[in-house]
Amino acid sequence: MPQLSVVIPAYNNASVIAETMRTVLTQDMSDFELIVADHSSDDGTMWELEQFEDDPRVTLLNTPAGGGAQANWRRVSEAASGEYIKLVCGDDLLYPGLLSTQVGALNVHPTAVGVGVRRDILDARGRPVIRGRGLQGLRGLVHGADAVRRTIVEGTNVFGEPVCMMFRRGPFEEAGGWDGRFPYLIDMTSYSNALIGGDFLALDQTLAGFRVSAAQWSVALVNEQAAQAKAYNRHFQERLPWKISPRDLWIGNRRAEVMAVQRRTFYSVFRSRLQPRQQVPQ
């Protein structure tokens, strides 16, 4: 059994999936499996993946159409066998040393349920638009409930996207795995469920790249993300009333509104540099 499972839920990533795969397979550790599930893509994603099928670390799966992102995230994660699990979306990049750094950190911090790093925000060609984003001041071991509170009062996902995170698979699964109750916040919600039962380890290093899609620009979508952020805030304030106060909730909701405006501005300014055809599986 490998110590680490890296899992990739792919969907219409033909133009970038090979680059993502190579950034995983060339990491400076070998004790991991790489499981990829293609969610019935129609752009040749599986054809691109087949060039890697002879690598003994790689397992290729298919996910039937339907069920949204949660279906493929669950499909690929449930196939994992490692002690640790790391989900990477099909267009993101791992920088050298990411896997060994996160595995080493979990090995020496037994109370840490998950470990996160900062990331660069990338355009369609993989060029940084914003460098070193994430964690919003969190450093070292932080109690999970305190980390959840920080993501509420900051009005943003301080943990970052899945490429930034690595979890102990047992506690993550015990907390319910990928939780799609707030579809645009499936990652942040799932992290928070797991972290409540332990510590979060924040590493002050930029070791990943998150590629932003032009499909994320629409005003309607950004407004829905803000509405779901408020619902997330309310949900966890009710679960952790001794840690997250009504004032924290009010501040978080106002900052979620501000973040929505900033996100729209970002997509408007950088729209020409963003990936044009990134899609959300149906």
PASEBA-1860 file (N, C-alpha, C; in nm, 3 decimals):
! residues 282
1> MPQLSVVI> 0.084/-0.120/0.000/0.000/0.000/0.000/0.088/0.125/0.000 ~ 0.066/0.218/-0.093/0.146/0.341/-0.095/0.112/0.431/0.023 ~ 0.206/0.515/0.062/0.177/0.608/0.170/0.080/0.716/0.125 ~ 0.086/0.753/-0.003/0.008/0.866/-0.054/-0.071/0.826/-0.177 ~ -0.195/0.873/-0.183/-0.276/0.864/-0.305/-0.297/1.005/-0.360 ~ -0.250/1.028/-0.481/-0.282/1.151/-0.554/-0.395/1.116/-0.649 ~ -0.504/1.190/-0.643/-0.621/1.158/-0.725/-0.659/1.279/-0.810 ~ -0.691/1.253/-0.936/-0.725/1.360/-1.030/-0.862/1.331/-1.091
9> PAYNNASV> -0.963/1.414/-1.061/-1.092/1.403/-1.129/-1.090/1.488/-1.255 ~ -1.069/1.426/-1.369/-1.051/1.499/-1.494/-1.183/1.518/-1.566 ~ -1.196/1.633/-1.634/-1.314/1.659/-1.717/-1.278/1.762/-1.823 ~ -1.277/1.719/-1.948/-1.247/1.808/-2.060/-1.121/1.890/-2.036 ~ -1.015/1.820/-1.999/-0.885/1.883/-1.971/-0.780/1.844/-2.075 ~ -0.822/1.808/-2.197/-0.728/1.753/-2.295/-0.609/1.843/-2.321 ~ -0.629/1.975/-2.319/-0.520/2.066/-2.356/-0.415/2.081/-2.247 ~ -0.446/2.039/-2.124/-0.354/2.064/-2.013/-0.326/1.941/-1.926
17> IAETMRTV> -0.403/1.833/-1.941/-0.392/1.721/-1.847/-0.255/1.656/-1.850 ~ -0.189/1.650/-1.967/-0.057/1.588/-1.973/0.043/1.668/-1.888 ~ 0.034/1.799/-1.894/0.124/1.882/-1.813/0.098/1.859/-1.665 ~ -0.029/1.851/-1.626/-0.063/1.824/-1.486/-0.006/1.689/-1.444 ~ -0.024/1.587/-1.525/0.026/1.453/-1.493/0.178/1.454/-1.474 ~ 0.247/1.521/-1.562/0.394/1.523/-1.552/0.441/1.592/-1.425 ~ 0.370/1.696/-1.380/0.413/1.763/-1.257/0.391/1.674/-1.135 ~ 0.303/1.575/-1.146/0.286/1.478/-1.038/0.393/1.370/-1.047
25> LTQDMSDF> 0.409/1.312/-1.165/0.496/1.195/-1.182/0.644/1.228/-1.170 ~ 0.681/1.354/-1.182/0.823/1.392/-1.169/0.856/1.447/-1.031 ~ 0.766/1.432/-0.936/0.795/1.476/-0.799/0.910/1.396/-0.740 ~ 0.974/1.450/-0.636/1.095/1.388/-0.580/1.064/1.284/-0.473 ~ 0.953/1.214/-0.487/0.924/1.097/-0.403/0.853/0.996/-0.492 ~ 0.863/0.869/-0.458/0.806/0.766/-0.543/0.696/0.685/-0.476 ~ 0.681/0.698/-0.344/0.585/0.615/-0.271/0.445/0.674/-0.279 ~ 0.390/0.674/-0.400/0.252/0.721/-0.415/0.188/0.652/-0.534
33> ELIVADHS> 0.055/0.649/-0.532/-0.022/0.606/-0.648/-0.090/0.729/-0.706 ~ -0.114/0.724/-0.837/-0.182/0.834/-0.906/-0.305/0.776/-0.974 ~ -0.423/0.814/-0.926/-0.549/0.762/-0.978/-0.622/0.876/-1.049 ~ -0.660/0.853/-1.173/-0.729/0.954/-1.253/-0.862/0.897/-1.299 ~ -0.969/0.972/-1.278/-1.101/0.933/-1.328/-1.148/1.039/-1.426 ~ -1.173/0.998/-1.550/-1.225/1.089/-1.652/-1.377/1.086/-1.649 ~ -1.437/1.204/-1.633/-1.582/1.215/-1.617/-1.651/1.228/-1.754 ~ -1.635/1.124/-1.836/-1.701/1.117/-1.967/-1.672/1.240/-2.052
41> SDDGTMWE> -1.545/1.280/-2.057/-1.505/1.396/-2.138/-1.531/1.370/-2.286 ~ -1.552/1.478/-2.361/-1.575/1.466/-2.505/-1.470/1.540/-2.587 ~ -1.354/1.567/-2.525/-1.251/1.646/-2.594/-1.119/1.570/-2.610 ~ -1.118/1.439/-2.585/-0.994/1.364/-2.599/-0.911/1.356/-2.473 ~ -0.967/1.388/-2.358/-0.892/1.381/-2.233/-0.838/1.241/-2.208 ~ -0.921/1.138/-2.226/-0.874/1.002/-2.200/-0.762/0.963/-2.296 ~ -0.771/1.007/-2.420/-0.662/0.978/-2.515/-0.530/1.037/-2.465 ~ -0.534/1.157/-2.411/-0.414/1.219/-2.355/-0.363/1.140/-2.234
49> LEQFEDDP> -0.455/1.088/-2.155/-0.416/1.014/-2.035/-0.353/0.880/-2.067 ~ -0.392/0.819/-2.177/-0.346/0.684/-2.207/-0.196/0.677/-2.229 ~ -0.130/0.790/-2.257/0.016/0.787/-2.272/0.087/0.757/-2.141 ~ 0.014/0.767/-2.029/0.074/0.744/-1.897/0.036/0.608/-1.839 ~ -0.042/0.528/-1.908/-0.098/0.408/-1.847/0.007/0.299/-1.821 ~ 0.124/0.307/-1.882/0.228/0.207/-1.856/0.308/0.237/-1.729 ~ 0.290/0.353/-1.673/0.357/0.385/-1.546/0.287/0.306/-1.435 ~ 0.359/0.224/-1.361/0.294/0.139/-1.259/0.224/0.217/-1.148
57> RVTLLNTP> 0.256/0.344/-1.134/0.191/0.425/-1.031/0.053/0.473/-1.076 ~ 0.022/0.463/-1.206/-0.097/0.526/-1.263/-0.210/0.426/-1.281 ~ -0.331/0.466/-1.236/-0.454/0.392/-1.261/-0.552/0.486/-1.329 ~ -0.607/0.443/-1.443/-0.703/0.525/-1.517/-0.843/0.466/-1.502 ~ -0.939/0.551/-1.466/-1.078/0.511/-1.447/-1.169/0.598/-1.532 ~ -1.292/0.551/-1.551/-1.396/0.630/-1.616/-1.510/0.652/-1.518 ~ -1.569/0.770/-1.520/-1.687/0.801/-1.441/-1.803/0.830/-1.535 ~ -1.918/0.764/-1.516/-2.032/0.792/-1.603/-2.075/0.938/-1.594
65> AGGGAQAN> -2.133/0.988/-1.702/-2.182/1.126/-1.703/-2.290/1.144/-1.597 ~ -2.297/1.267/-1.543/-2.398/1.300/-1.443/-2.340/1.310/-1.304 ~ -2.414/1.374/-1.216/-2.375/1.382/-1.075/-2.290/1.502/-1.039 ~ -2.254/1.585/-1.138/-2.174/1.702/-1.108/-2.034/1.667/-1.062 ~ -1.961/1.769/-1.020/-1.822/1.751/-0.978/-1.811/1.652/-0.863 ~ -1.906/1.653/-0.771/-1.897/1.566/-0.654/-1.888/1.419/-0.694 ~ -1.959/1.380/-0.799/-1.958/1.240/-0.841/-1.818/1.194/-0.879 ~ -1.746/1.276/-0.956/-1.613/1.237/-0.998/-1.511/1.251/-0.886
73> WRRVSEAA> -1.527/1.351/-0.802/-1.436/1.367/-0.689/-1.450/1.247/-0.595 ~ -1.573/1.204/-0.571/-1.593/1.087/-0.486/-1.543/0.959/-0.553 ~ -1.569/0.945/-0.682/-1.527/0.827/-0.756/-1.378/0.806/-0.745 ~ -1.301/0.909/-0.773/-1.157/0.894/-0.776/-1.101/0.881/-0.634 ~ -1.161/0.949/-0.537/-1.111/0.943/-0.399/-1.142/0.809/-0.334 ~ -1.256/0.752/-0.365/-1.293/0.623/-0.306/-1.206/0.509/-0.358 ~ -1.136/0.531/-0.470/-1.044/0.430/-0.522/-0.907/0.438/-0.457 ~ -0.884/0.540/-0.374/-0.753/0.561/-0.312/-0.728/0.459/-0.202
81> SGEYIKLV> -0.601/0.423/-0.183/-0.564/0.327/-0.078/-0.456/0.379/0.015 ~ -0.402/0.498/-0.013/-0.292/0.550/0.069/-0.336/0.603/0.203 ~ -0.239/0.618/0.293/-0.265/0.677/0.424/-0.305/0.824/0.409 ~ -0.242/0.891/0.314/-0.270/1.031/0.287/-0.336/1.042/0.148 ~ -0.415/1.147/0.131/-0.483/1.168/0.003/-0.470/1.314/-0.039 ~ -0.447/1.332/-0.169/-0.435/1.467/-0.225/-0.510/1.470/-0.357 ~ -0.611/1.555/-0.368/-0.685/1.572/-0.492/-0.626/1.689/-0.570 ~ -0.605/1.666/-0.698/-0.552/1.768/-0.788/-0.647/1.779/-0.906
89> CGDDLLYP> -0.696/1.897/-0.935/-0.783/1.915/-1.051/-0.701/1.900/-1.179 ~ -0.770/1.869/-1.289/-0.703/1.829/-1.411/-0.630/1.937/-1.487 ~ -0.628/2.059/-1.435/-0.554/2.166/-1.503/-0.457/2.238/-1.410 ~ -0.438/2.185/-1.289/-0.349/2.251/-1.193/-0.208/2.194/-1.201 ~ -0.113/2.262/-1.136/0.027/2.224/-1.144/0.087/2.206/-1.005 ~ 0.164/2.100/-0.990/0.241/2.078/-0.868/0.383/2.128/-0.892 ~ 0.433/2.211/-0.802/0.570/2.257/-0.814/0.663/2.154/-0.750 ~ 0.791/2.153/-0.789/0.885/2.054/-0.735/0.886/2.054/-0.582
97> GLLSTQVG> 0.882/1.934/-0.525/0.891/1.918/-0.380/0.761/1.925/-0.305 ~ 0.649/1.949/-0.374/0.522/1.963/-0.304/0.484/1.836/-0.228 ~ 0.488/1.722/-0.295/0.442/1.599/-0.230/0.531/1.561/-0.111 ~ 0.662/1.564/-0.130/0.751/1.525/-0.020/0.741/1.621/0.096 ~ 0.720/1.750/0.069/0.706/1.849/0.176/0.581/1.822/0.258 ~ 0.469/1.798/0.192/0.345/1.777/0.266/0.343/1.642/0.337 ~ 0.393/1.538/0.273/0.400/1.408/0.340/0.491/1.417/0.462 ~ 0.607/1.480/0.447/0.698/1.495/0.560/0.636/1.571/0.674
105> ALNVHPTA> 0.558/1.674/0.642/0.494/1.754/0.746/0.391/1.672/0.822 ~ 0.310/1.593/0.752/0.212/1.510/0.821/0.281/1.401/0.903 ~ 0.393/1.351/0.855/0.464/1.247/0.929/0.512/1.296/1.066 ~ 0.551/1.422/1.074/0.609/1.473/1.199/0.508/1.548/1.284 ~ 0.384/1.564/1.236/0.280/1.634/1.312/0.156/1.545/1.320 ~ 0.154/1.450/1.412/0.046/1.350/1.416/-0.092/1.408/1.445 ~ -0.100/1.528/1.504/-0.232/1.586/1.531/-0.290/1.659/1.410 ~ -0.208/1.678/1.307/-0.254/1.751/1.188/-0.338/1.657/1.101
113> VGVGVRRD> -0.462/1.696/1.078/-0.551/1.622/0.988/-0.519/1.658/0.844 ~ -0.483/1.784/0.820/-0.451/1.830/0.685/-0.340/1.931/0.687 ~ -0.272/1.943/0.572/-0.163/2.039/0.558/-0.185/2.117/0.429 ~ -0.162/2.249/0.435/-0.181/2.333/0.319/-0.062/2.421/0.290 ~ -0.049/2.461/0.162/0.056/2.553/0.120/-0.009/2.666/0.041 ~ 0.068/2.769/0.012/0.019/2.876/-0.075/0.035/2.835/-0.221 ~ -0.034/2.907/-0.312/-0.027/2.876/-0.454/-0.020/3.003/-0.537 ~ 0.029/2.988/-0.659/0.021/3.094/-0.758/-0.111/3.080/-0.833
121> ILDARGRP> -0.173/3.193/-0.868/-0.289/3.193/-0.955/-0.237/3.207/-1.098 ~ -0.273/3.112/-1.186/-0.216/3.102/-1.319/-0.318/3.137/-1.428 ~ -0.268/3.185/-1.540/-0.355/3.206/-1.656/-0.358/3.079/-1.740 ~ -0.420/3.086/-1.859/-0.439/2.968/-1.942/-0.307/2.904/-1.984 ~ -0.201/2.983/-1.998/-0.071/2.930/-2.040/0.018/2.892/-1.922 ~ -0.037/2.895/-1.801/0.041/2.859/-1.684/0.129/2.969/-1.631 ~ 0.106/3.093/-1.674/0.185/3.206/-1.626/0.120/3.266/-1.501 ~ 0.197/3.297/-1.398/0.139/3.352/-1.276/0.073/3.488/-1.299
129> VIRGRGLQ> -0.047/3.502/-1.249/-0.118/3.630/-1.246/-0.105/3.692/-1.107 ~ -0.118/3.608/-1.005/-0.097/3.648/-0.865/-0.007/3.543/-0.803 ~ 0.097/3.585/-0.735/0.191/3.490/-0.675/0.166/3.476/-0.524 ~ 0.187/3.354/-0.474/0.189/3.328/-0.330/0.059/3.356/-0.258 ~ -0.052/3.321/-0.320/-0.184/3.347/-0.261/-0.218/3.237/-0.158 ~ -0.283/3.278/-0.049/-0.338/3.179/0.043/-0.292/3.191/0.186 ~ -0.362/3.119/0.272/-0.337/3.102/0.416/-0.369/3.226/0.499 ~ -0.370/3.344/0.439/-0.411/3.467/0.506/-0.354/3.478/0.648
137> GLRGLVHG> -0.226/3.457/0.660/-0.158/3.476/0.787/-0.148/3.355/0.875 ~ -0.214/3.246/0.842/-0.203/3.125/0.922/-0.064/3.064/0.903 ~ 0.000/3.025/1.013/0.132/2.964/1.008/0.140/2.853/1.112 ~ 0.203/2.743/1.074/0.225/2.633/1.167/0.096/2.561/1.203 ~ 0.097/2.495/1.320/-0.020/2.420/1.365/-0.128/2.515/1.417 ~ -0.248/2.498/1.364/-0.363/2.578/1.403/-0.478/2.482/1.432 ~ -0.546/2.501/1.545/-0.661/2.414/1.571/-0.761/2.426/1.458 ~ -0.819/2.313/1.418/-0.908/2.313/1.304/-1.023/2.411/1.315
145> ADAVRRTI> -1.084/2.422/1.434/-1.196/2.515/1.451/-1.150/2.659/1.433 ~ -1.028/2.690/1.477/-0.975/2.825/1.456/-0.951/2.852/1.308 ~ -0.906/2.751/1.234/-0.885/2.767/1.091/-1.017/2.790/1.017 ~ -1.122/2.718/1.058/-1.254/2.739/0.997/-1.302/2.880/1.027 ~ -1.286/2.926/1.151/-1.325/3.062/1.185/-1.251/3.163/1.098 ~ -1.122/3.140/1.075/-1.044/3.235/0.995/-1.098/3.244/0.853 ~ -1.137/3.131/0.795/-1.187/3.136/0.657/-1.321/3.210/0.651 ~ -1.399/3.207/0.761/-1.524/3.283/0.765/-1.497/3.433/0.777
153> VEGTNVFG> -1.416/3.472/0.874/-1.398/3.615/0.897/-1.317/3.682/0.787 ~ -1.237/3.604/0.713/-1.163/3.661/0.601/-1.249/3.672/0.476 ~ -1.360/3.599/0.473/-1.449/3.604/0.357/-1.395/3.533/0.235 ~ -1.300/3.442/0.254/-1.239/3.371/0.142/-1.187/3.236/0.189 ~ -1.157/3.150/0.096/-1.105/3.017/0.126/-0.957/3.028/0.160 ~ -0.925/3.035/0.288/-0.785/3.052/0.328/-0.703/2.926/0.301 ~ -0.770/2.811/0.287/-0.699/2.686/0.264/-0.648/2.675/0.120 ~ -0.719/2.738/0.028/-0.685/2.725/-0.112/-0.757/2.608/-0.177
161> EPVCMMFR> -0.734/2.591/-0.306/-0.797/2.485/-0.382/-0.734/2.350/-0.346 ~ -0.793/2.239/-0.393/-0.742/2.106/-0.355/-0.593/2.086/-0.382 ~ -0.538/2.147/-0.488/-0.396/2.128/-0.517/-0.309/2.178/-0.402 ~ -0.362/2.264/-0.317/-0.287/2.318/-0.204/-0.287/2.225/-0.083 ~ -0.380/2.131/-0.077/-0.407/2.057/0.045/-0.369/1.909/0.034 ~ -0.338/1.850/0.150/-0.321/1.705/0.164/-0.380/1.665/0.298 ~ -0.451/1.552/0.301/-0.521/1.507/0.421/-0.483/1.365/0.459 ~ -0.502/1.336/0.587/-0.503/1.196/0.630/-0.634/1.137/0.579
169> RGPFEEAG> -0.626/1.028/0.506/-0.745/0.975/0.440/-0.849/0.927/0.541 ~ -0.805/0.864/0.651/-0.901/0.813/0.748/-0.992/0.920/0.805 ~ -0.936/1.024/0.870/-1.022/1.130/0.924/-1.104/1.202/0.818 ~ -1.047/1.217/0.697/-1.121/1.284/0.590/-1.245/1.204/0.552 ~ -1.230/1.072/0.539/-1.344/0.988/0.506/-1.443/0.980/0.621 ~ -1.394/0.975/0.743/-1.483/0.970/0.859/-1.570/1.095/0.869 ~ -1.517/1.207/0.820/-1.594/1.333/0.821/-1.692/1.342/0.705 ~ -1.696/1.241/0.618/-1.792/1.237/0.509/-1.735/1.254/0.371
177> GWDGRFPY> -1.602/1.276/0.360/-1.542/1.293/0.228/-1.589/1.421/0.162 ~ -1.602/1.416/0.031/-1.638/1.537/-0.045/-1.784/1.570/-0.024 ~ -1.809/1.688/0.029/-1.942/1.733/0.071/-1.992/1.838/-0.029 ~ -2.094/1.802/-0.106/-2.142/1.892/-0.210/-2.262/1.975/-0.174 ~ -2.289/1.997/-0.045/-2.408/2.075/-0.007/-2.401/2.219/-0.058 ~ -2.279/2.273/-0.069/-2.258/2.404/-0.131/-2.169/2.379/-0.253 ~ -2.227/2.354/-0.370/-2.151/2.301/-0.484/-2.028/2.381/-0.523 ~ -2.033/2.513/-0.515/-1.917/2.593/-0.553/-1.810/2.593/-0.444
185> LIDMTSYS> -1.843/2.542/-0.328/-1.750/2.541/-0.215/-1.725/2.399/-0.167 ~ -1.732/2.301/-0.257/-1.717/2.161/-0.217/-1.583/2.138/-0.149 ~ -1.479/2.204/-0.195/-1.347/2.183/-0.134/-1.342/2.242/0.006 ~ -1.378/2.369/0.021/-1.370/2.436/0.151/-1.461/2.369/0.254 ~ -1.582/2.331/0.213/-1.674/2.265/0.305/-1.617/2.133/0.353 ~ -1.562/2.056/0.261/-1.508/1.924/0.296/-1.386/1.937/0.385 ~ -1.297/2.034/0.355/-1.182/2.057/0.444/-1.230/2.087/0.586 ~ -1.328/2.177/0.594/-1.374/2.223/0.725/-1.434/2.109/0.806
193> NALIGGDF> -1.513/2.024/0.742/-1.570/1.908/0.812/-1.460/1.824/0.876 ~ -1.353/1.799/0.800/-1.245/1.714/0.850/-1.160/1.784/0.956 ~ -1.134/1.913/0.937/-1.041/1.983/1.025/-1.098/2.010/1.163 ~ -1.229/2.014/1.175/-1.290/2.038/1.306/-1.240/1.936/1.409 ~ -1.208/1.816/1.363/-1.166/1.711/1.456/-1.017/1.706/1.484 ~ -0.940/1.803/1.437/-0.796/1.800/1.460/-0.732/1.933/1.431 ~ -0.606/1.928/1.390/-0.531/2.050/1.361/-0.511/2.068/1.211 ~ -0.491/2.193/1.170/-0.451/2.228/1.035/-0.307/2.276/1.041
201> LALDQTLA> -0.223/2.227/0.949/-0.084/2.268/0.944/-0.063/2.357/0.823 ~ -0.031/2.484/0.847/-0.012/2.583/0.740/0.137/2.603/0.714 ~ 0.180/2.569/0.592/0.321/2.582/0.553/0.339/2.707/0.469 ~ 0.428/2.794/0.511/0.448/2.922/0.444/0.539/2.905/0.322 ~ 0.491/2.827/0.226/0.565/2.802/0.103/0.467/2.801/-0.015 ~ 0.511/2.850/-0.129/0.430/2.848/-0.250/0.476/2.730/-0.334 ~ 0.393/2.625/-0.340/0.434/2.500/-0.402/0.333/2.445/-0.502 ~ 0.240/2.528/-0.547/0.138/2.481/-0.641/0.093/2.596/-0.729
209> GFRVSAAQ> 0.030/2.559/-0.841/-0.028/2.657/-0.930/-0.172/2.622/-0.962 ~ -0.262/2.719/-0.943/-0.405/2.700/-0.970/-0.442/2.778/-1.094 ~ -0.489/2.706/-1.196/-0.522/2.771/-1.323/-0.667/2.821/-1.319 ~ -0.686/2.949/-1.344/-0.818/3.011/-1.338/-0.884/3.004/-1.474 ~ -1.014/2.978/-1.475/-1.091/2.963/-1.598/-1.177/3.085/-1.626 ~ -1.187/3.120/-1.754/-1.275/3.230/-1.793/-1.420/3.197/-1.765 ~ -1.454/3.068/-1.760/-1.593/3.030/-1.732/-1.636/3.069/-1.592 ~ -1.539/3.104/-1.506/-1.571/3.145/-1.370/-1.606/3.294/-1.361
217> WSVALVNE> -1.610/3.364/-1.474/-1.622/3.509/-1.470/-1.764/3.559/-1.456 ~ -1.865/3.483/-1.501/-1.999/3.539/-1.514/-2.049/3.598/-1.383 ~ -2.120/3.709/-1.394/-2.174/3.778/-1.277/-2.269/3.687/-1.200 ~ -2.353/3.614/-1.272/-2.448/3.526/-1.205/-2.377/3.420/-1.123 ~ -2.269/3.362/-1.179/-2.195/3.259/-1.109/-2.126/3.317/-0.985 ~ -2.062/3.432/-1.000/-1.993/3.493/-0.887/-2.093/3.529/-0.777 ~ -2.211/3.578/-0.813/-2.312/3.609/-0.712/-2.359/3.482/-0.641 ~ -2.371/3.373/-0.716/-2.411/3.247/-0.652/-2.302/3.197/-0.559
225> QAAQAKAY> -2.177/3.214/-0.597/-2.067/3.177/-0.507/-2.075/3.256/-0.376 ~ -2.106/3.386/-0.385/-2.119/3.468/-0.265/-2.234/3.419/-0.178 ~ -2.347/3.384/-0.241/-2.462/3.334/-0.166/-2.427/3.203/-0.095 ~ -2.354/3.117/-0.164/-2.315/2.991/-0.101/-2.211/3.013/0.009 ~ -2.126/3.114/-0.006/-2.031/3.145/0.100/-2.105/3.187/0.227 ~ -2.211/3.264/0.213/-2.290/3.303/0.330/-2.358/3.182/0.392 ~ -2.406/3.090/0.310/-2.468/2.969/0.362/-2.365/2.883/0.435 ~ -2.244/2.874/0.379/-2.134/2.804/0.447/-2.106/2.869/0.583
233> NRHFQERL> -2.098/3.001/0.586/-2.070/3.073/0.711/-2.175/3.041/0.816 ~ -2.301/3.046/0.777/-2.410/3.019/0.870/-2.405/2.875/0.921 ~ -2.377/2.782/0.831/-2.371/2.640/0.866/-2.265/2.614/0.973 ~ -2.146/2.668/0.953/-2.039/2.639/1.049/-2.049/2.725/1.175 ~ -2.111/2.841/1.166/-2.137/2.917/1.289/-2.233/2.841/1.378 ~ -2.331/2.774/1.317/-2.425/2.693/1.395/-2.359/2.569/1.453 ~ -2.261/2.514/1.382/-2.190/2.396/1.432/-2.088/2.432/1.540 ~ -2.032/2.554/1.532/-1.925/2.594/1.623/-1.959/2.727/1.692
241> PWKISPRD> -2.073/2.736/1.762/-2.114/2.866/1.819/-2.020/2.916/1.927 ~ -1.946/2.826/1.991/-1.851/2.870/2.095/-1.723/2.928/2.035 ~ -1.703/2.904/1.907/-1.582/2.951/1.840/-1.612/3.066/1.743 ~ -1.727/3.058/1.676/-1.763/3.155/1.572/-1.884/3.235/1.621 ~ -1.865/3.362/1.648/-1.970/3.445/1.708/-2.062/3.503/1.600 ~ -2.179/3.554/1.641/-2.265/3.625/1.545/-2.193/3.741/1.478 ~ -2.105/3.809/1.551/-2.027/3.917/1.491/-1.933/3.862/1.383 ~ -1.868/3.749/1.411/-1.783/3.686/1.310/-1.865/3.656/1.184
249> LWIGNRRA> -1.987/3.606/1.206/-2.074/3.573/1.093/-2.106/3.699/1.013 ~ -2.141/3.807/1.080/-2.174/3.932/1.011/-2.054/3.982/0.930 ~ -1.935/3.982/0.993/-1.814/4.027/0.924/-1.787/3.938/0.802 ~ -1.798/3.807/0.821/-1.772/3.715/0.711/-1.865/3.735/0.594 ~ -1.992/3.761/0.622/-2.089/3.782/0.514/-2.059/3.910/0.437 ~ -2.020/4.016/0.509/-1.987/4.139/0.438/-1.861/4.119/0.353 ~ -1.764/4.048/0.405/-1.642/4.027/0.328/-1.666/3.934/0.209 ~ -1.760/3.841/0.223/-1.796/3.757/0.109/-1.852/3.842/-0.004
257> EVMAVQRR> -1.931/3.945/0.032/-1.985/4.036/-0.069/-1.873/4.115/-0.137 ~ -1.777/4.162/-0.056/-1.664/4.236/-0.112/-1.582/4.146/-0.203 ~ -1.560/4.021/-0.161/-1.483/3.928/-0.242/-1.551/3.902/-0.375 ~ -1.684/3.900/-0.377/-1.757/3.879/-0.502/-1.727/3.993/-0.600 ~ -1.725/4.117/-0.550/-1.693/4.231/-0.634/-1.549/4.221/-0.684 ~ -1.456/4.185/-0.596/-1.316/4.173/-0.636/-1.297/4.062/-0.738 ~ -1.370/3.952/-0.722/-1.359/3.841/-0.816/-1.408/3.881/-0.955 ~ -1.520/3.953/-0.960/-1.571/4.000/-1.088/-1.470/4.093/-1.156
265> TFYSVFRS> -1.409/4.180/-1.075/-1.309/4.272/-1.129/-1.189/4.197/-1.184 ~ -1.143/4.096/-1.108/-1.028/4.016/-1.152/-1.058/3.949/-1.286 ~ -1.174/3.883/-1.297/-1.207/3.813/-1.419/-1.222/3.910/-1.536 ~ -1.275/4.029/-1.508/-1.291/4.128/-1.614/-1.155/4.176/-1.665 ~ -1.062/4.204/-1.574/-0.931/4.257/-1.612/-0.848/4.151/-1.684 ~ -0.852/4.025/-1.634/-0.764/3.922/-1.687/-0.834/3.823/-1.781 ~ -0.957/3.853/-1.821/-1.036/3.759/-1.897/-0.963/3.707/-2.022 ~ -0.889/3.793/-2.089/-0.821/3.753/-2.213/-0.709/3.652/-2.189
273> RLQPRQQV> -0.661/3.642/-2.064/-0.552/3.549/-2.033/-0.600/3.418/-1.973 ~ -0.731/3.406/-1.951/-0.782/3.289/-1.881/-0.823/3.180/-1.979 ~ -0.824/3.059/-1.928/-0.857/2.944/-2.012/-1.001/2.955/-2.062 ~ -1.024/2.943/-2.193/-1.156/2.975/-2.247/-1.262/2.867/-2.232 ~ -1.223/2.739/-2.222/-1.325/2.635/-2.234/-1.337/2.546/-2.112 ~ -1.281/2.586/-1.998/-1.297/2.505/-1.877/-1.445/2.489/-1.844 ~ -1.489/2.367/-1.815/-1.630/2.340/-1.794/-1.653/2.272/-1.661 ~ -1.777/2.277/-1.618/-1.819/2.206/-1.498/-1.902/2.086/-1.542
281> PQ> -1.866/1.964/-1.500/-1.941/1.847/-1.545/-2.084/1.849/-1.495 ~ -2.174/1.800/-1.577/-2.316/1.798/-1.543/-2.357/1.659/-1.493
END
